[in-house]
Amino acid sequence: MVVGLLTLDLHFPGAHSLKDKRQVLRSLETRLRGKLNVAVAEVGDQDLWQRAQLAIVSVNTDRGHLEAALDAAGRMADETHDLQVLAAEVELL
């Protein structure tokens, strides 16, 4: 069994309130959960309206499938309008 964690530091340049940020973030979280079957949580910068730290976690018996799922999650975040990925870090346990 392999556990994978993708941590994303995100910037929301068009957000003017926490509501704006959370609307974009909620949409991304829903798409990630629906398409990739991963767990998603906002783990940092919850009170900042232009920043967020997002943790995406998945478990699999095949390391290759797990890496592919986390790569797809990173690409999905990169392709999301209204946010910028500042940093991405992958950990496999």
URPEQUI-V77091 format. One record per helix or strand of 3 or more residues. SS is the DSSP state (H for helix, E for strand). FROM is the first residue (numbers start at 1). LEN is the number of residues. If there is no record, write none. Layout:
BEGIN
SS_FROM_LEN / SS_FROM_LEN
END
This chain:
BEGIN
E_2_10 / H_18_19 / E_39_6 / E_51_10 / H_63_16 / E_84_9
END
